[in-house]
Amino acid sequence: MAVGDAPVGWALVGCGWVARDYVAPAIAASGNGRLVALCDRDPAALARVGAVAPSAARYPDLAGCLADPAVEAVYVATPNSSHAAVVRAAAAAGKPVLCEKPMAPTAAEAERMVAACEAAGVLYATAFDQRWHGAHRALRRLVAEGALGTVTCVRVHYACWTPPDWQPAEYAHDNWRVDPARAGGGAMIDLAPHGLDLVQMLLDEPVEAVACLLQRRVFDYPVDDGAVISARTASGVLVSHTVAYNRPDVFPRRELEVVGDRGRALAVNTMGQTPGGRLTLTGLDGVERPVDFSADDPSPFAAQVAAFAGCVRAGAPFPFPPARDLHTMRLVEACGREAMARVEAPNGWALETVGA
């Protein structure tokens, strides 16, 4: 087999539940990649992911993992606070790197990550798996083809139930997503990057202004458990984006609506780590019709890692450049900058409007 045809050897740095349940299976299913190395300081975490990738080497230290000659690309799935250090180390080792969102707790750290990769001449991309969901790709085509007419507004609702003691099955309690030191925030910094990136992908234009309200309403952890973002795109499309950690999973919690002057598209249960859900289109006749996207709907994670590995092998740029990811990171930071700084009452956060 020629080198250009051989599967890309991946290292998975950070062996939490996302790595075990989604990233490792996605690399195996991608067709052009294989998982050759796992890296985590926790032996139990290494063992759990190692159970689904038994042939991968296991490393308790990053330096040893990056020195492995079989490693040709790195997927970073560590807590947010360590993204920057891992990405810079991978860049210094000459390894292309695909990093989980948010890029980092701050835009400044994200900028340094990208600068390190550019200086080293290695490919960098952010793992926004929602870009690769079949329903979202079909919706993007509907927008581009004019099926909705002039788009006027987008509504995104992305929520889940994340109590302080939340933990995935078989994992010891370590809910770092509600630890401000490791996550950099709460529901907003975790979930809003997906929605903001998705809006920009669907409409093929940037969001240029944002305003944000945060809440700490149900849980007493020191980060927000809900947020609402209002935004405007470059051409004037209005965006309403709600995120929450305080929405019970039995309630409807994942909807994406795009409205134009000739049609309305609605995607339900498409935002998440798995394929599936449903997409409908309502025209001026008022009839809601299903849109079939089954032929274009592998695992979003598998489609993403396959696209990245293809770029690594071809020496080609990733379809979504890091400049747009940095723009999204700055939007997220603007949303939370002042609102996260002041507590208004025991059960509520100060509400602050910020601009970008």
N, C-alpha and C positions, 0 to 999 in steps of 0.2 A: 504494500500500500504506500503510495506517495505521501510525503509529509503533508502536502496540501489537502489530502483527502482523509488523513488520520483524525480521529476525534480529538478535540482539545482537552488537555488534562486540567481539570478544575481542582482548586483547593477551596474548601468551605471553611471560612474563619468565623467562629461563633456557632455553637452547636445547640441552640435553643430549639423551641418547638417549631418555629417557622422553618428552620434548617432541616429538621427531621421530617416534618409533615409535607413540606412543599418544595424546598430548594433541592434537596438530595433526590427525591423522586423526579423532579423536573429535569435535572441534568441527565439522569438515566434515560428519560423518555425523549430527550431532545433530538437524538439521532446523530448529532455531531459533537457530542461531548461525553466525557467520562469523569467520574469523581475519583481522583487519585489521592487526595489528602484531606484530612480533617484536622482542625486546630481549635483547641479550647483548653483553658487552664483547669476546668473541672473534669476529672476522670469519669464521673458518672454521665456527664453530658456527652463526652466522647463515645462512651459505650452505647448510649441510646441511639445516636446517629450512626455509629459504626454498625449497629444491628441492621440498618437498612442499606449500608454501603460496606459490606464486610471486606472487600478487597482494598479499601482505601487505607493508606498509612495514617497513623494517629500521632499527632504532635501536641505536647502540652505547651510549647513555646512557639511564638510567631517566627523567630529567626530560623529555627530548624525547618519549619514548614516552607518558608520562602526560599530556602536553600535547596529544596528538593528539585532536581532537574526535570522531574516529570510534571511539575506544576507549570502550566502555561497561562493560566488565568486565575483570578482570585474573586470569589464572591464573599462580600463582607456582610455578615449577619449578626454583628455584635450590638450591644446597647449603643444608643446614639452618641454618648460621650466619648466613645473610643473609636468612632469611625475615622476621624481625621488622622489619628496616629497609625491606624492599620493601613489606610490608603497611602499615606506618605511612605510607609515602610515597603509596601508593595511596589510603589513607583520606583523607589530607590533600588529595589531588586530587579527592576525591568519587567514587572508582571502587569499585564492589563488587568483592570479592576472594575468590577460591577458592584456598586455599594447600595445597600438598602436605604430607603428614604426614612426620615428626612436626612439630607446629606450630613448634617451636623447640628448641634444645638444652636449655633450662631452662623450667620452669613459669612463672617470673617473667617471662621474655621473652614467653611466650605470653599471659600475662595483660595485659601492656602492649599487645600487638597487638590483642587483643579490645577493650580499653578505648579504643584510638585509633579503631577502627571505630565503636564505640558513640557516642563523642563526636562523630564526624563524621556520624553518621546513615547509614552505608553498610552494606550487607549483607556479612557475613563467614561463610565456611564452610571446613571442613577437607576436603581431598580424600581421603576414605577410600573408594576405589573398590570395596572388597569389599562394602560395603553394597548395591551396585547389581547384583551378580552374580545372574543368574536363579536359580541353585541356592540361593543364600543367602536370597533373597526367598521361594522356595518352602519352604525349611526353616523360616523364620520363621512362615509360615502354618501349617505342620504343628504347631509348638509352640503357637501361639495357639489352634488348633482342638482341642488336646488329644490329637492322634494319638499322642503319646509318653507320655501320662499325666503323672504328676508327674516333672518333670525332676530327676535326681539329680546328673549330672556332665556336663562338656563336656571333650573333649580336642582340642587344636589342635596340629598339627605343620606348621611352615612353615619350609622350609630351602632353601638354594641353595649353590652353589660360588662363592666370591668370594676367589680368591687375591690376594696383594698387587699383582700386575701385571694384574688383571682389567681389561678394557676392552671396550666394545661395538664392533661392527664399524665401521670407518672413523673411530673416534674416537681421537685421540692419548691416550696413557696419562695419566690423571688420575683415579685411583680415590679420589675425595674421601671415599667412604663408610668408608674405613679411616683417615682423618685425624681425630684427635680434635678438632682445632681447628675443622674445618668441619662434621663430622658430629655431634659431641657424644657419640660412643660408637661402638659397632660393631653387631653383629648384633641385640642386644637393642633399642636405640633405633630401629633401622631397621625391624625386622619385628614386634616385639611390639605396637606400637600398633595394627596391623591386627587381630591376634588378640583383643586386649582390647576394642577397639571392636566387633568382630564378635560376641563373646560377649554384650555388653550389648545390641546390636541384636537378636540372635536371641531373647534371653530377655526383652527389654523391662524390664530392671532393671539397676541399677548393680553393678559389682564394688566390694566394700567393704574387702577386705583382700587383700594380696599378700605373697608371700615369693619371693625370687629367688636363684638361684645362677648365677654367670657362669663361663665358661671361656675360656682362651686356649690352645688345645690343639694345633692343627695349624699355624696361621700365626703368624709372629713380628711381625706388626704391633702397634702399641701400643693396640689396642682388643680387646674380646672377639670371639671367633669362634663363640661358642655360648652359650646360656642356657636355663634352665628356670624357669618361673614357676608357682607354686602360688597359687591364689586362691580366694576365696569371694564369692558374690554376696549381695545383700541378703536374699534368702529362704533362703539356705543351700546353693545349688548349688555344687558343688566344681569347680574348673577346673584342668586341667593343660595348660600351654602351653610347647612347646619351639620354639626358633628356632635357626638355625645358618647360618653362612657356610661351614662346613667339611663340608658334605654333597655328595658328587659328584652331578651332575645326573642320572646314569643310575639312581640309587637312588630308591625312593619317598620323596617329600619334601613332599607337600602333602595333608594329610588333616584332616578336621573331623568329629568324632563327637559326637553329642548323645544321651544315654541317659536314658530315663525308666523308670518301673515298668510301662509297657505297650508301649513301642516303643523302637527304636534307629535313628537316622538316621545315615548315613555319606555324606559328600561327599568325593570323591577328585578331585584335580587341578582344583579350582575356585578355590583361592586363587592369585591371580596377576592379570596385567593383561588377560587375554583371556577371552572367553566359553567355554562348553563344560565338559568334565569330566562326572562322573556323580554322581547322588544316588540312594541306595537307602533303603528303609524296611523294617525287620524287625519283625514283630509277635510276639505271644505264641505263635503257631504255629511260630515259628522259621524262617519262609520269608522270604528277602530279595527284595524286589520293587523294580524300578526306579521312580523318580518322574520323570515327564516335566516338564521346565521349559523346553522349547525355545521355547514361545510367549512366554516372558518373559525372553529371554536375549540382548539386544543386547550390544555391547561395554560392560563396566562403566564405562569412561571416558565413552563417548558418553551413556549413561543419566545419569551424574552431571552432566556439563556441561549437558545438556538440562534437567535439573531445576533447576539453578542459574539458567540463563538464563530459564527460565519464571518463577522467583521475582523476578528482576530486572525483567522486563517487567510482572509483575502487582503489583509493590510488596509482595510477600508474604514472610513469614519462610521460611527454609529448613527442611525437615522435621527436620533434626538441628541443634539450636541449639548455639552455641559453648560454652555452659556444660558440656555433656556432653563436648565435646572437651577442655576444660580439665581436667575430672575425669580423663579418660584420660591426659592429659599428666602430671598429678600422680602417677598410679599408676606410669607409666613412670619418672618421676624417683625415686620411692620405691624401685623395683626396683633401680636402679643407684647410688643415692647413696653408700652405703658400700662396696659390693662393688667398684666401679670405682676406689676410692681406694688400695687396698693390693695389692701383688703378693706372692704367697705363695712362688712358686718360679719358676724360668725357664720352665717349660712349663705353669704353671697360675696362675690368679688366686685370690686369697683369696675364700672363699665366705662370704657374709654374708647373714643374714636381716634383712629390713627390713619395716616395716609402713606402711600407709597408712589 
